[in-house]
Amino acid sequence: MWNRWEWLDLIAQAPTSAPGAGAKPSGDAFFGFMLPLLLFIGAFYLIMFRGQRKERKKHADLLSSLKRNDRVQTIGGVLGTVVEVREHEVVLKVDETSNVKMRFNRGAIKEVLASPGAGANEK
């Protein structure tokens, strides 16, 4: 009587192709697997990293265009009006009544809420 392990040995040793037919080279199987994988990685790169690069460029343009009297929000949620723009920092007036001014790193500015030259037609 055959035990179950002998059957597994017979199945493992069974030929996978018909007798007389040429076996496929192993290189074709490798590229058949790798090509879709490489295409997937390329698509993943385009989706993830190009989008991030566009966002960084947009934020850098926003920071370079900061000017006095812009109404801005910082990454911490502080709202204020730009009083002074320096090379690496921005001075914001955060309270009109007590004239409170705060200095922030220029990179801490998240967005410009309103510019002094923005008219009613810009939304």
TAHUJO-V21825 format. One line per field, one symbol per residue. phi: phi as a letter, one per 30 degrees, with the letter a starting at -180 (. if undefined). psi: psi as a letter, one per 20 degrees, with the letter a starting at -180 (. if undefined). Layout:
# TAHUJO-V21825
phi=???
psi=???
This chain:
# TAHUJO-V21825
phi=.dcdddddddddcddcbddiddddddddddddddddddddddddddddddddddddddddddddcdbeidcbbdddjdcacdcbccdcbbccccbddchdcbcbdeddddacdacdddcddcb
psi=qprhhhghggghipqirqpiqpqpqhhghghhhhghghgghggggggghhghhggggghhhghijprqjpprpriijpprppgppagjrppqoiohgjlpqqpqqhiipgqphqqhipahip.
